[in-house]
Amino acid sequence: MLPTSDHHAHLEACPVRHWAHTTPLQIAIHAASPLNYRQLDARLNSLCLQLEGAGLQSGDRLAAVVRGALEDVLLAWACLRSGILFCPLNPAFPATRQAALAQQLDVAAFWSSDEIPTGPWRPLRLAFSTELTATDDAWPLDPARLSNMILTSGSSGAPKAVVHRLANHLASARGSAARIPLDQTCGWLLSLPLFHVGGYAILFRVFLAGASLVLDDRSQPLKDRLERLPITHLSLVPTQLWRLLAQGLNPTRTRLRELLLGGAAISQPLVARLAAMGLTPKVSYGLSEMGSQVCTGQPAAAGVVGLPLPGREVCIQQAEICVRGDTLFAGYFKDGALERPLDEDGWFHTRDKGHFTASGELVVEGRLDNLFISGGENIQPETIEQRLVDHPAVAQALVVPISDDEWGQRPAAFIDWHGEAVPYPELAAWIRQSLPGFMVPDLWQPWPDLAGSLKPSRALLARSLDT
C-alpha cells in the first residue's frame, strides 16, 4: 500500500454532503435528468456502500474508463469519499492498453461501462441510480489522504502516473476561485475529460462552491447548448472558440461569464473579437503535477498567462519555469512507491521556458524540449506560432524542425485557416515584420487531419516531413 501522510490534517466535511444539508434542492449536476445536491448525496451514499461491499478499502486503487458521463462523475466522487484512489483511463485506448496501464497502476478493481479487460483485479458492476438517504454526519474527508492517479503522457510519450492528495485539489479549487469567481448561480461545463487533470479539477471547483456541473452532451452542437443551458463557466482551446464564432456565437445570447482559454497560442484578433462582444477571456497556465491551474490572467500579450494563483509559487531558473506550493503533487507512482523529483529547495522543474514581466506576470515561451538550432540560432517554435495566429486569417499554427544540409534544421509550418486562406508569402512577410528572417519557415503545409484529437504531436508531424 502507498504511504500516506503521517501528519493528520484537520478533517473537512464533504462539500456535497454540506450542500445536501444546506441547499438540498440546488441543482448539482445538469444532465438528461438533473440531480440536486440531496439526490447526488443519496447516490454517492449508495455507491460508497457498493464499493465497500465489493471488498474495496481506503488506500486501494480503482481503474475507471471515463470521459465525463454522469456515472463517471459519481464514481470519481464516491472514490474520494471512500478513500479509494481514482485511476481514470482514456476510453480511446484499446482494451489491451487499458489492461497494461491498470497493471502498471497495480489496481485492486476495474470499472468500465464497456467490457472490462481480464486481469488480477476485481471487475466492478455498480448500480448508479440507486439512492440511499443520508445519515446526519458530515462525511469527513482527510485532506492528507491520497486521492487519485492521473496518467500524463509528458513530452517523452511514456505515461507517468501523477498522484495527488485531496489537499492538493482543495487548494487548487480555492486558489482558482480567487481569480475566477464561482457561486451557486453558476454552471461550469465539464468540457474536459475526467482522465485529464483539468477535467477532474472542475469537480472540486463546482462542488466546493455549491454550483452546478453541466455535463458535456456532445450529441448537441456546443453553440446550441451555450444558448440553452445555464453554462456560465467554460474552458476551451482556441480552435473550438474560432469554430463557435464561425457558427455565429454571440456571448450576449448565453449566460457566459468566464471563458478560460488554454492549450495553444492565443490569437490577439480572437481576443479582440470577443472583447468587442463584451466578453474578455482569461488565459491559464497549468500542469498535472500542480493539480491544474498555476497562473491565470488576461491575454494582454503573447505568452502572458497572468500572476500565480494563491497557494502557488513560481520562479525562473536558467530560463526554466519552476513551481511549488499547496497544489504540488505527492509524486509519480512507480513500482509500488512514490517518486517526487524536486530540487533541494522543493521546486518542480517544468521543462517550460519562461520569464516574468515587470509587473510579475508569467510569460510562457514554450517547451525547452521543442527548442531547435538553425545555423547557430536558437528557434523556439512557439514564438513563430504566436506570431502566425495573430494574423487575421490563421486559426492555428504548428511549427516543427526539418533537417537541412546547410543549416542543420529549419522551421516548417502547418497552418489551419478560418475563412479565406492567404498566400504563404504573405505569412512570410507578416513574420518578418516582427521576427528575424531566420524564423520564417522554409516549408508550408496545410493543417493535418487529427482524427478528432485537438492536440497534434510535434514529433509525429516532424517525422512525417522528414520521411
C-alpha positions, 0 to 999 in steps of 0.5 A: 500500500502507498504511504500516506501522510503521517501528519493528520490534517484537520478533517473537512466535511464533504462539500456535497454532503454540506450542500445536501444539508444546506441547499438540498434542492440546488441543482448539482449536476445538469444532465438528461435528468438533473440531480440536486445536491440531496439526490447526488448525496443519496447516490454517492451514499449508495455507491460508497456502500457498493464499493465497500461491499465489493471488498474495496478499502481506503488506500486501494486503487480503482481503474475507471474508463471515463470521459465525463458521463454522469456515472463517471462523475459519481464514481470519481466522487464516491472514490474520494469519499471512500478513500479509494484512489481514482485511476481514470483511463482514456476510453480511446485506448484499446482494451489491451492498453487499458489492461497494461496501464491498470497493471502498471497502476497495480489496481485492486478493481476495474470499472468500465461501462464497456467490457472490462479487460481480464486481469488480477483485479476485481471487475466492478458492476455498480448500480448508479441510480440507486439512492440511499438517504443520508445519515446526519454526519458530515462525511469527513474527508482527510485532506492528507489522504491520497486521492487519485492517479492521473496518467500524463503522457509528458513530452517523452510519450511514456505515461507517468502516473501523477498522484495527488492528495485531496489537499492538493485539489482543495487548494487548487479549487480555492486558489482558482476561485480567487481569480475566477469567481464561482457561486451557486448561480453558476454552471461550469461545463465539464468540457474536459475529460475526467482522465485529464487533470483539468477535467477532474479539477472542475469537480472540486471547483463546482462542488466546493462552491455549491454550483452546478456541473453541466455535463458535456452532451456532445450529441448537441452542437456546443453553440446550441447548448451555450444558448440553452443551458445555464453554462456560465463557466467554460474552458476551451482551446482556441480552435473550438472558440474560432469554430463557435464564432464561425457558427455565429456565437454571440456571448450576449445570447448565453449566460457566459461569464468566464471563458478560460482559454488554454492549450495553444497560442492565443490569437490577439484578433480572437481576443479582440473579437470577443472583447468587442462582444463584451466578453474578455477571456482569461488565459491559464497556465497549468500542469498535472503535477500542480493539480491544474491551474498555476497562473491565470490572467488576461491575454494582454500579450503573447505568452502572458498567462497572468500572476500565480494563483494563491497557494502557488509559487513560481520562479525562473531558473536558467530560463526554466519555469519552476513551481511549488506550493499547496497544489504540488503533487505527492509524486509519480507512482512507480513500482509500488512507491512514490517518486517526487523529483524536486530540487533541494529547495522543493521546486518542480522543474517544468521543462517550460521556458519562461520569464516574468514581466515587470509587473510579475506576470508569467510569460510562457515561451514554450517547451525547452524540449521543442527548442531547435538550432538553425545555423547557430540560432536558437528557434523556439517554435512557439514564438513563430506560432504566436506570431502566425495566429495573430494574423487575421486569417490563421486559426492555428499554427504548428511549427516543427524542425526539418533537417537541412544540409546547410543549416542543420534544421529549419522551421516548417509550418502547418497552418489551419485557416478560418475563412479565406486562406492567404498566400504563404508569402504573405505569412512570410512577410507578416513574420518578418515584420516582427521576427528575424528572417531566420524564423520564417519557415522554409516549408508550408503545409496545410493543417493535418487531419487529427482524427478528432484529437485537438492536440497534434504531436510535434514529433509525429508531424516532424517525422512525417516531413522528414520521411 
